[in-house]
Amino acid sequence: MIDRENIHQSCDQIVDIAHWPVHEDYEVFPVGARDKSLRVCPSTAPFDFCLPNHRYLFKEAIKSAKDPRKQRHPDQYWAEVIAFKIGRMMKLPVPPAFVAVNSETGEPGSIIEWFLGYDPGIVERFTPGGDHMQSMIEGYDRDKGRLHNLDTIIKFSRVLSRYKILSHDWQEYWGLCLCFDAVIGNTDRHQENWGVIWNDREQSARLTPLFDNGTSLGHELFEKKIHQFRTDETGLRAYIRKGRHHMKWSLAEEGRLPLMEGVCRFCVKYPATIPLLVDSLGWEEEALEKALSELTSFDIKSPLSVERADFVHQLTILRKRILLEHLERIGNEVH
């Protein structure tokens, strides 16, 4: 993925995708609960942060099961944009995400930069994690992913590394992935939300950027609950403890892996990753506050309210502090 450190979208740069062509392969993107379409940025990009002729996934909020005309959480699209900003502060490969709207339907959403196709001279292909889980686990059900587990993922990653196919350190990748998901409270890293990018010409591969991060940051909480948590740290800590990864730790264990516990168990198993994770959490708390404040100034349907922005800051900072406490404790124990 092209590293563009200074990507910035100002409040007067909302991307209108109404006339962006739909990619020939996907009019409606097939994976996930939210309405998605794969669009192509015009050759004359509307803003300098958009890549001409590049693919972008336009995602709306999840529709209500009772009434598809309504959305359960109409402001959920902000989670994807905020997660991108947090990922960048953590120095992680998170695909850029921007505030967007379809002016033909009036629906707001986010556009997420597709992680393939940056260089037309490089031919790459993507395989989702579900393909590899199915090849390694007999009877794997991709609809529910109940057998999705970190132990099998680690075995798969080790094989790629052993045969010198993987172009980067898988321990660092999965340690940072678990840490990122714990920071943002992402409960949806299922088998289709990670994968492998293959370069057959060079006979190499790399694990995908950390994409699809919108089921996070307390998006499902309504205003009444947010208001309650703002003055109830005990309740907020209990909410954080309830957060679960989509995956289990291993096939033998029951139940999804708690977000914080996943980071801790991984670091106990691979303590060399601890300094890297600590470094990824070294960003200034004021930086997140500033980024969130800027997002509240966007004039768009289902805006990011000041109260929700303040809550996301409070929630994320508390998660970060809890993680740092755990990492310090584990670091002391293993040494």
N, C-alpha and C positions, 0 to 999 in steps of 0.2 A: 504494500500500500504506500502511495506517495505520502511523504511526511511533510505536511504543510503546517508548520508550527504556529503561524500567526493567523489562522483562519478565524474570522470574526463576522458575525451577522448582526447588524444593527437593527433597531426596531422599525426602521423605515424600509427594510429589505426583506419583507415577507415574500416567499417564492410562490408564485401562482403557476400551478402545473396543469391548468385546464387545457392548454393547447400543446403540452408536451406529448409527443407521440408515445403510444403504448408500445413497449417492446414486443416484437413479433412472437416471442415464445410464451409470454404471459400477459393476458389481459387482466385476469384476476390471479394473484399469486396463490399457489395451492397450499402453503404451509402456514398454520397459525390461526388464532381465534379472531383476529381483527381483519377488517377489510383492507386489502393491500393491492396495489398494482405496480408493475415494474414499468417505469417511464424512462424516456431518453431525453436528456437535456439538449435543447437546440444547439446548432453550431454557433449561434450567437448567444452566449450565455447571458441570463438576465443580470447576474451579479458576479463579481470576481471570485467569490468562493465556490461557484458552481463550475464544474468541468464540462466544457463543450463536448457533445456527442457521448457523454458518459451515462451509464445507467444509474437510476435512483429508485429506491423502493418508497412509494408513498403509502403511509400508514395512517389510518383513522383510528378513532377510539372503538372499543368493543361495543357491538350492538346489543341491545336488550333482547333476551331470549323470548320475553313475552310480547314485545313490540319492536320488530326490526327497524322501525322508523326512528326509534329512540336509542340513545347510548347510555349504558350504565354509568360510565365515568367519562363524560365528554371532554374533560381536560387531561385525560391520560396521556395524550400525545406529548405533553411536556416532559414526561419521564424519560423518553428517548433522548431528547435534546439535553436535558440536565445530566443524564448518565454519560453522554459524550463529553461534556465539559469536565465531569469528575474523572473520567478515564484519562483525559488529556493531562489533568493535574497530577494523576498517578503515573504519567509517562507510559501509558499502555496503548497498544494498537487497537483503538476503538474507532470504527468507521464514523466519519463526520455525519452529524445529524442537524437538520435545520428546520425552523418553523416554516410551514407551508400552508397553502389553501388551494382548494379546487373552486375557482370562482363560478363555475357552471353549476355546481351543486351547493355551494356555500359551506362545504365541509372543511374544517381546519384539520391539520394533521402535521406529520413530520416527514421529511424526505431523508433517507439514509443512503449514503454513498455506497454503491455496490463495490465489493472488494476484489472484483476481477475486471480486466479490460483496461487497465491504466496504460499499458504499452501495447499497441497493435502488433508490434514485432515479437512479442512474447506470447506463446500459446499455452494457456493454463486451463485446467479443468478442476471442478470442485466436486467432492463427494461428501455428503453429510455423514455425521457420526452414526446415524441409524443404519447406514449400509454396513458399517464395520461392526456394530453391535450384533446385527443379524448374522454376520458371518462367523462370529465368535460364540454366540449364545443360541443354542437350539431352542426353537419356539419363541423367539423374541417378538413381542407384540409392539409394533411401532405406534399404534393408535394410543395406547396408554403409557407405554414405556416403563412399566412397573419393574422390569429387570435392568433398567439403566443404572449403572453403578461405576464408581470411580476406580475400583480395583481392575475391572476389565479394561477401562480406558487406559490405565497405567500400563497394563500388559501390552496393549496395542501400541502405545507410544514407545515402549521399550523396543519392540520389534523394529519399528521404523528407525529408531536410533542405532540399534545393533547392526543393521544392514547399511548403515551410513546413508540412509535416504533422507532423514529429517535434517533440515538445514539449521536448526536451532536447538536449544536445550529444553527438553520437554518438562523437566522438573520445574524450571523457572516459569515456563508457560502455565502449567496447571496450578502452581502455587499462586501466581499472580491472578489467574482467573478466579480461583476460589476466594482470594482476598477481595478482588473487585466486586464479585457477587455479594460478598458479606457486607461490604461498605454500602452498596446501593440497595441491599435487600432483594436481590433478584432471585425469584423463585422459579424461573422458567428456562434454565439452561438444560433443556431436554436434548434428546439425541439429534434433533434437526437444527439445534442452535449452536452447534460447533461442527467442525469438519476438517477436511484436509484439502489443501490446494496443491495440485500435482503439476510439475513441469516435466513432461515425458522426454523432451529433448535432452534436458540435463540430468534426467533420472534422479530428480530430487523432489522433495515435498516440504511443506510447512503447514502448521496448524493455522486455522483461520484467525483473522482478527476477532475480537470479542463483540459479536454482533447480536442484535435483537435483545435489547436491554430495557424494554419498556414496562415489563411486569415487575416494577420496583418502586422504591422511594415513597412507599405508602400511598400509591396511586388509588388504591381501593377504599381508602378512608374518606368518609364524608365529613363535612365541615364541623358537625357537632362533636365527632370523635377527635378531630384535630384540635379543636378548642379545648377539649378535656385534657389531651396529652400535653398541651403547651405548659400546663402547671402541675402535671403529675408525672414526675420522672420515674417513680416506682412502676406505674402503669406502662410507661414508655419502655422501660427496660424489660418488662414482661412481654410486651409486644415484640421486641427485638429477639428475645429468646425463642419465641414461637416460629420465627422465620426458618424455612426449610429449603434446601437445594431440591431441584427436581430429582436428582440422582440419590441412590443409596451409597453407602461406603463400599459394600461388597454384596455379591449375590446371596451370601449366607445370612445377611442381616435383614431385619424387617424394618420397614419405615424409612422415610426420606431422611437424609443427613441434615441435622441442624446447621445453619449457615456458619455460625461462629465455631462450632465443634469441627466442622470440616476443615477449616483453616488450621486449627490446633492439631488435629490428628495428622494432617499432611506435614506440618512442620516438625512434629515429633518423629515421623518416619523419614523426613528429608530435612534435617536441621540446617543444612548448608543454604537453604532458601530463606532462612529467617532474615538475614541482613537485607536482602533484596526486597522483601515484603515491608520491612520497617522503612526502608528508603522510599518505597512507593507511597507511604502514608505521611511523608514529611512535608506535604504542602501546607501552606498557611490557611488557617480557617477563614481569614478575611477574604481570601481569593474566591472562595465559594460564595460567601455572602455578597460580594460584588457581582459575580456572575448571575446569581439569582435575582438580585435587584434589577439588573439590566433586562432580564426576561419579563419582569412584571410590567414593563413599559410598552410591550407589543400590543397594538390595537387590533385585536382579532377575536373572533367568536370563541367562547370558552377560554378566556385568558387565564394566565397564571396569577392568582390572587396574591396579595401581599401576605395574607395569613398563611396560605399554603406554602409560599416560598420560605417564610420564616420557619415553618414547621419542618420542611425538607432540610433546611440548614441545621436545625436543632437535632433532628433524627440522624442525619449523616455524621455530624460531629460526634455525637454520642457513640455511634457505631465505630467510628474511627478510634476514639479513645479506648473503648472496650477492647478492640483488636490489638492496639498497642500494648495494653496491659497484659493481654494473653501472650503476645509475642515476647515481651520482656520476661514473663514468668517462665515460659518454655525455654527461652535462651539461657536463663540462669540454671534451669534444671539439667539441660543437656551438657552444660559445661561444668 
